[in-house]
């Protein structure tokens, strides 16, 4: 069977690329071994947000009296929360099935691998292998949880994110290894519904170490106040699962002191690794670079007709990046002239409470790059909308180049800031200056006013501070 394009993997890179290719007139097939939508829709982006919303609603109910509402005691129904999360994920996967059918895309169920530069071997669950031919092939196999060498994942006492979304019972004590987005989000969910949580992060910035230092400090302060223990600059030396309780041995990297943390379950949230095994890379001769598929700006590998997008390449392992790469890849394939993706203008979002969103350079990175800076901050404690909503935590921080007024970086922490970051991504894309932001009228009362006010603060023109 011959196709113009076969895509191995149907995550947010693969299925989006497939739909765009179909729109461009290609005869497309996708290969999927599990559920349509990949990790993002089934085990990542979507079901985790459903769990976080359940926790947030529970938190609202517990503080209902703050809003003038009297309720009897609220209780978290852990199995019901898990069930709702899975239902949301299943609905999204069915939605992808509809979209692929609507766009006349063939779904090939099984394990896909390259047999040559224009043939894909698909092996179904019964072990039957079928060969399919295509003019072009895109590898979009995504990533999986990275296991630390000294913390093997057994799926019972040491788990990864998939298991964390389907536990049969709520743990009383949880140790989260890794203070990145995955670790921080699960820490919020479990602590909010009553689990005692400790976060252990290797890097000195214990919370969200890739974010601006001020964001990390603010998150650490907020989480500590909530009752989450945050151990930054700390390594996990070993995990003992032999007894009834799990013992996590940690070392303070500054002092060298060792200590044990007792818990019921350890969640390994130390990042993701690419799914590059058993997909035929060696057989066809696709070149890797530092364990990732090497591609050019339009996602072509060294083998003509073979492309790669998403977590198996060198870009940020984010769903929206994979989708953008898929679209760029197939548009170039179809003879269009897409603009290469600007990886310096990729928004990053963490969906805990408060939320965190950022784009561009941190203050430290901007200084190291030699820029003279104008920095403006506006706290949500001065926001009328935040006060009315009942959560004034967080701030907006904007970093400008003093010479030209270019927005070098934006860093937000607060309620719903993941819905605000796109404005700042657009501002950077359009090369809008700080003065133009100040003169752009923002609606009142909204959280987004803080963007205008932060820009004004950078230029000494802030009104409400």
Buried (B, 14 or more C-beta within 10 A) or exposed (E): EEBBBBBBBBBBBBBBBBBBBBBBEBBBBBBBBBBBBBBBBBBBBBBBBBBBBBBBBBBBBBEEEEEEEEEEEBEBBBEEBBEBBBEBBBEBBEEBBEBBEEBEBBBBBBBBBBBBBBBBBBBEEEEEEEEBBBBBBBBBBBBBBBBBEEBEBEEEBBBBBBBBBEBEEBBEBBBBBBBBBBBBBBBBBBBBBEBBBBBBBBBEBBBBBBBBBBBBBBBBEBBEEBEBBBBBBBBBBEBEBEEEBBBBBBBBBEEEEEEEBBBBBBBBBBBBBBBBEEBBBEEBEBEBEEEBBBBEEBBBBEBEBBBBBBBBBBBEBBBBBBBBBBBBBBBBBBEEEBEEBEEEBBBBBBBBBBBBBBBBBBBEBBEEEEBEBBBBBBBBEBBBBBEEBEBBBBBBBBBBBEEEBBBBBBBBBBBBBBEBBEBBBEBBEEEBBBBBBBEEEBEEBBBBBBBBBBBBBBBEEBEEE
